[in-house]
């Protein structure tokens, strides 16, 4: 049995772990039979946006904090105090305010969060080059072969990394450690915040026997309900089925269900996997149904997506619009482009074409747009004989980008930009 003090990083082994660290007296002792043999980790920043806000305003430390939009928006992050009242991410803000009337609501500052996320990522990369980002606040890490470099096991190195993030950046993280990505991700969800959980090879099947099928990567609400209707309530229940049966019954995801139920995941931690999409969305203060109103609100989002694509030197081959109705039903429509793009005008034109088919009188509370099927920016917006005006649009947008780079983001914009800002409320 190996054990590790997560505060002073003292390690040891024995038949039973000590109740407290013999070196520093801390009770934060992590023990596991395979602790010093596991190398695949999932690291997740705790209630990231809310934790950053509490870091920057210590008076918020013990108060319930929600980060998100106004009354009609959704929660982007709920601190752990707010979670005691039932608040959670993606919950409508009005619902969260009913559960926790004393919650402090903070508008998101994405630029700040991005900066903090990059600082965390930099410390990860100092630890191992094999870092696969999943989002701004979480990543997989492979520490295989780093024992000599860091003079200790992956578990000890990760505990040290968590301490450094807490000391240097001022936020906390939770770690899941296992022998593959699937199990590392599950482990990181088991003990938050400031948690560290290990799942070893020897216990994998017994552990999965008792986990709900909702823990399976890629199982959303609809598939979860279908599995449960078929009497598959726990992950272990799937192990009695052949891979062929699961594929016939559930389609291509049946392959994943089969292997994950056996604790198998052959995916490597890939630092070059890259982001899958770039998107932006907004929730309206009141429902909108008119096509012109929706187009006006769509344009600033297209500019945001284009700016992010250019900053990342990426181009997208598919445009997708997202709409949420007044009763919270989501509609998503997409279009494959003739050529990859990173131009706001091109994104907007194709988004408007998709929008025209949906704006038939239904009131919407949210609109979003995104680029996917991402590739290198060098492939963006090539000359196209079928679109003779394309070169002019590209030149205009590049000129506007140059002005913004020199004088600021608000220095120049198209007419529809300002109409989106100044358009009065109807009625």
C-alpha positions in Angstrom: 0.0 0.0 0.0 1.6 3.3 -1.1 0.6 6.6 0.5 1.3 10.2 -0.1 0.9 13.4 2.0 -0.7 15.9 -0.3 0.6 18.8 1.8 4.3 18.1 2.3 4.6 15.4 -0.5 6.1 12.9 2.0 5.6 9.3 0.7 5.7 5.9 2.3 4.4 2.3 2.0 3.0 -0.2 4.4 0.1 -2.5 5.2 -2.0 0.4 6.3 -1.6 4.2 5.7 -1.0 6.4 8.7 -4.0 8.5 9.9 -1.9 11.6 9.6 1.4 12.4 7.9 4.3 11.5 10.2 6.3 14.3 8.8 4.0 17.3 8.9 0.9 16.0 10.7 -1.5 16.7 7.9 -4.6 14.5 7.6 -4.6 14.8 3.8 -3.0 11.5 3.2 -3.8 9.6 0.0 -3.4 5.9 0.0 -3.8 3.3 -2.8 -2.3 -0.1 -3.6 -1.3 1.2 -7.1 -0.7 4.8 -6.2 2.8 5.0 -7.5 2.2 3.0 -10.7 -0.6 5.1 -12.3 0.3 7.8 -14.8 -2.8 9.1 -16.6 -4.5 12.0 -14.9 -7.5 14.3 -15.4 -7.1 17.7 -13.7 -10.2 20.0 -13.3 -10.2 23.5 -11.8 -12.8 23.7 -9.1 -15.9 25.9 -9.9 -13.4 27.7 -12.1 -15.0 31.1 -12.9 -16.5 31.4 -9.4 -13.2 30.5 -7.8 -11.3 33.1 -9.8 -13.9 35.7 -8.7 -13.4 34.7 -5.0 -9.7 34.9 -5.4 -10.0 38.5 -6.7 -12.5 39.5 -4.0 -11.7 37.8 -0.6 -15.0 39.2 0.8 -16.8 36.6 -1.3 -15.0 33.7 0.3 -17.8 32.2 2.3 -20.7 33.6 0.2 -22.7 31.9 -2.5 -21.5 33.1 -5.9 -23.0 32.6 -9.3 -21.2 33.6 -12.5 -23.5 34.1 -15.5 -26.0 36.3 -17.2 -28.9 38.2 -15.8 -32.3 36.9 -14.9 -32.8 35.1 -18.2 -29.3 33.9 -18.6 -27.8 30.6 -17.4 -25.2 29.8 -14.7 -21.7 29.4 -16.1 -20.3 28.5 -12.7 -21.7 28.0 -9.2 -19.4 28.1 -6.2 -19.6 25.2 -3.7 -21.5 27.3 -1.2 -24.2 28.0 -3.8 -24.2 24.3 -4.8 -25.4 23.4 -1.3 -28.7 25.1 -2.3 -29.0 23.1 -5.4 -27.5 25.6 -7.9 -25.4 24.1 -10.7 -23.9 25.0 -14.0 -26.2 25.4 -17.0 -29.2 26.1 -14.7 -31.4 29.1 -15.7 -30.4 32.0 -13.5 -33.9 32.8 -12.4 -34.3 29.2 -11.1 -31.0 29.5 -9.2 -32.0 32.8 -7.6 -35.2 31.1 -6.3 -33.1 28.3 -4.8 -30.5 30.8 -3.3 -32.0 34.3 -3.1 -28.8 35.6 -1.3 -26.5 34.5 -4.1 -24.1 37.1 -5.5 -24.4 37.2 -9.3 -21.3 38.2 -11.2 -21.1 38.9 -14.9 -18.4 36.7 -16.6 -15.1 38.2 -17.5 -13.9 35.8 -20.2 -10.6 37.6 -20.8 -9.6 37.2 -17.2 -10.7 33.6 -17.1 -8.7 32.9 -20.3 -5.6 34.5 -18.7 -5.9 32.3 -15.6 -6.6 29.2 -17.6 -3.4 29.9 -19.7 -1.4 30.2 -16.5 -2.6 26.9 -15.2 -1.9 25.3 -18.6 1.7 26.7 -18.5 2.3 25.0 -15.2 0.9 21.7 -16.6 3.3 21.9 -19.5 6.2 22.5 -17.2 5.2 19.2 -15.6 4.8 17.1 -18.8 4.6 17.9 -22.5 1.7 15.4 -22.8 -1.2 17.7 -21.9 -4.5 17.4 -23.8 -6.7 20.4 -23.1 -10.5 19.6 -22.9 -11.6 23.2 -22.1 -10.3 26.4 -20.5 -10.3 24.7 -17.0 -9.6 21.0 -17.5 -7.1 18.7 -19.2 -5.7 15.2 -19.4 -2.0 14.7 -18.5 0.2 11.7 -19.2 3.1 11.5 -16.8 4.6 8.3 -18.1 8.4 8.4 -17.9 8.6 11.6 -15.8 9.6 9.8 -12.6 13.3 10.5 -13.0 12.8 14.1 -14.1 10.6 14.9 -11.1 12.3 12.5 -8.7 9.0 10.8 -7.7 5.9 9.0 -9.0 3.2 10.7 -11.1 1.0 10.9 -8.0 3.6 12.8 -6.1 4.3 15.1 -9.0 0.6 15.8 -9.5 0.1 16.6 -5.8 3.0 19.1 -6.1 1.5 20.6 -9.2 -1.8 21.1 -7.4 0.0 22.9 -4.5 1.9 25.1 -7.0 -1.4 26.1 -8.8 -2.9 27.0 -5.4 0.1 29.0 -4.3 1.1 30.8 -7.5 -2.3 31.3 -9.2 -4.7 31.2 -6.2 -7.2 28.6 -7.3 -7.8 25.0 -6.5 -7.9 21.9 -8.6 -9.2 18.3 -8.3 -7.2 15.4 -9.7 -8.3 12.0 -11.0 -5.5 9.4 -11.5 -5.9 6.0 -13.3 -4.5 3.8 -16.0 -6.6 5.4 -18.8 -8.5 8.6 -19.7 -12.0 7.3 -19.2 -11.3 6.2 -15.6 -9.2 9.3 -14.8 -12.1 11.5 -15.8 -14.5 9.6 -13.6 -12.1 9.7 -10.7 -11.8 13.5 -10.9 -15.6 13.8 -10.4 -15.6 11.8 -7.2 -14.1 14.1 -4.6 -14.5 17.9 -5.2 -13.1 20.4 -4.4 -9.4 20.0 -3.8 -9.8 16.2 -4.3 -7.4 13.5 -5.5 -8.8 10.1 -6.3 -7.1 7.1 -7.8 -8.6 4.1 -9.6 -6.3 1.2 -10.1 -6.4 -1.7 -12.6 -7.1 -4.2 -9.9 -10.3 -2.5 -8.8 -11.6 -1.3 -12.1 -14.4 -3.8 -12.8 -15.6 -3.8 -9.2 -15.7 0.0 -9.2 -17.6 0.2 -12.5 -20.2 -2.4 -11.4 -21.7 0.2 -9.1 -21.4 3.4 -11.3 -24.5 4.7 -13.1 -24.5 4.5 -16.9 -24.7 8.3 -16.9 -20.9 8.3 -16.0 -20.1 6.8 -19.4 -18.4 9.3 -21.6 -20.9 10.3 -24.4 -24.0 9.1 -22.7 -26.4 12.0 -22.6 -29.9 12.2 -21.2 -31.6 10.5 -24.1 -29.3 7.6 -24.3 -29.3 7.2 -20.5 -33.0 6.9 -20.6 -32.9 4.3 -23.4 -30.3 2.3 -21.5 -32.4 2.4 -18.4 -35.5 1.3 -20.3 -33.4 -1.7 -21.4 -32.5 -2.4 -17.7 -29.0 -1.1 -18.0 -28.8 1.0 -14.9 -25.2 0.4 -13.8 -22.1 0.3 -16.0 -21.4 -3.3 -14.9 -24.8 -4.3 -16.3 -23.5 -3.8 -19.9 -20.7 -6.3 -19.4 -23.0 -9.2 -20.0 -23.6 -8.1 -23.6 -21.5 -8.7 -26.6 -20.1 -5.7 -28.6 -22.2 -6.8 -31.6 -25.4 -6.6 -29.6 -24.6 -3.2 -28.2 -23.8 -1.9 -31.7 -27.0 -3.3 -33.1 -29.0 -1.8 -30.3 -27.4 1.6 -29.9 -25.5 2.2 -33.0 -21.8 3.1 -33.3 -21.6 4.3 -29.6 -22.1 0.6 -28.8 -18.4 0.1 -29.3 -17.6 2.7 -26.7 -20.2 1.2 -24.3 -18.6 -2.2 -24.6 -15.0 -1.2 -24.0 -15.8 1.3 -21.3 -17.9 -1.2 -19.4 -14.8 -3.4 -19.4 -12.7 -0.5 -18.2 -10.9 -0.3 -21.5 -9.9 3.0 -23.2 -7.1 2.9 -25.8 -7.1 6.7 -26.5 -3.8 8.4 -25.8 -3.3 11.7 -24.2 -2.9 13.8 -27.4 -1.5 17.3 -27.0 -2.3 18.0 -30.6 -5.9 17.1 -30.5 -6.9 20.8 -30.6 -10.2 22.4 -30.1 -13.2 21.0 -32.0 -15.2 24.2 -32.4 -15.3 27.9 -31.8 -18.7 29.4 -30.8 -20.4 32.3 -29.1 -24.0 32.8 -27.8 -26.2 35.3 -26.0 -29.4 35.2 -24.0 -32.0 37.9 -24.7 -33.5 40.1 -22.0 -36.9 39.3 -23.7 -37.9 36.7 -26.2 -37.4 37.6 -29.9 -39.2 36.2 -32.9 -38.7 38.7 -35.7 -36.0 37.7 -38.2 -34.5 41.2 -38.4 -34.1 41.3 -34.6 -32.5 37.8 -34.6 -30.1 38.7 -37.4 -29.0 41.9 -35.6 -28.2 39.9 -32.5 -26.4 37.3 -34.5 -23.8 39.7 -36.0 -21.8 40.5 -32.9 -21.5 36.8 -32.2 -20.1 36.3 -35.7 -17.5 38.9 -35.0 -16.6 37.2 -31.8 -16.2 33.8 -33.4 -14.2 35.3 -36.3 -11.9 37.1 -33.9 -11.3 33.9 -31.9 -10.6 31.9 -35.1 -8.1 34.5 -36.3 -6.4 34.6 -32.9 -6.0 30.8 -32.9 -5.0 30.8 -36.6 -7.9 28.4 -37.4 -10.6 28.2 -40.1 -13.9 26.4 -39.9 -15.6 24.4 -42.6 -19.0 24.1 -41.0 -21.3 26.9 -39.6 -23.8 26.0 -36.9 -26.6 28.1 -35.4 -28.1 27.4 -32.1 -31.5 28.6 -30.9 -33.3 28.1 -27.6 -37.1 28.6 -27.6 -39.0 30.3 -24.8 -39.7 26.9 -23.3 -36.0 25.9 -23.3 -36.1 23.6 -26.4 -32.9 23.7 -28.4 -32.7 23.8 -32.1 -29.4 23.4 -33.9 -28.8 23.7 -37.7 -25.6 23.5 -39.6 -24.2 24.1 -43.1 -21.0 22.8 -44.7 -19.2 25.7 -46.5 -17.6 25.5 -49.9 -14.3 26.7 -48.4 -13.1 27.0 -44.8 -13.5 30.5 -43.4 -12.5 32.8 -40.5 -14.4 35.9 -41.8 -17.2 37.3 -39.7 -19.1 38.4 -42.8 -19.1 34.9 -44.3 -20.1 33.3 -41.0 -22.9 35.8 -40.7 -24.3 35.2 -44.2 -24.5 31.5 -43.8 -25.8 31.8 -40.3 -28.6 34.1 -41.6 -29.5 31.6 -44.3 -29.9 29.0 -41.7 -31.8 31.4 -39.4 -34.3 32.3 -42.1 -35.6 28.7 -42.1 -36.2 28.8 -38.3 -37.6 32.3 -37.8 -41.2 31.6 -38.6 -42.8 33.2 -35.6 -41.4 31.1 -32.8 -40.1 33.3 -29.9 -36.5 32.5 -28.9 -34.6 33.3 -25.7 -31.1 32.5 -26.9 -29.1 32.5 -30.1 -25.6 31.2 -30.8 -23.3 30.5 -33.7 -20.2 28.5 -34.1 -17.5 27.2 -36.5 -16.5 23.5 -36.5 -14.4 21.1 -38.7 -11.5 23.4 -37.8 -8.2 23.5 -39.8 -5.2 25.7 -40.3 -5.9 29.4 -40.9 -3.8 29.3 -44.0 -6.6 27.5 -45.8 -9.2 30.2 -45.0 -11.2 32.0 -47.6 -9.2 31.1 -50.8 -10.1 32.9 -54.1 -13.3 31.4 -55.5 -14.6 32.0 -59.0 -18.1 31.2 -57.9 -17.9 34.1 -55.4 -16.3 37.0 -57.2 -17.1 39.4 -54.3 -15.3 37.2 -51.8 -11.9 38.8 -52.3 -13.3 42.2 -51.6 -15.0 41.1 -48.4 -11.8 39.5 -47.2 -9.8 42.7 -47.9 -12.3 44.9 -46.1 -12.3 42.7 -43.0 -8.5 42.5 -43.0 -8.4 46.3 -43.1 -10.8 46.5 -40.2 -8.8 44.0 -38.2 -5.7 46.2 -38.8 -7.4 49.3 -37.5 -8.7 47.4 -34.4 -5.2 46.0 -33.7 -3.8 49.5 -33.7 -6.6 51.5 -32.0 -8.7 49.0 -30.1 -11.6 46.6 -30.7 -14.2 49.4 -30.7 -12.4 51.7 -33.2 -14.3 50.5 -36.2 -17.3 48.4 -37.1 -20.0 47.8 -39.6 -23.4 49.6 -39.4 -25.1 46.5 -38.2 -22.7 46.4 -35.2 -24.0 49.7 -33.9 -27.6 48.9 -34.7 -27.2 45.8 -32.5 -26.1 48.0 -29.6 -28.6 50.8 -30.0 -31.7 49.0 -31.2 -34.5 50.0 -28.8 -36.8 47.4 -27.2 -40.0 46.7 -29.0 -43.3 47.6 -27.4 
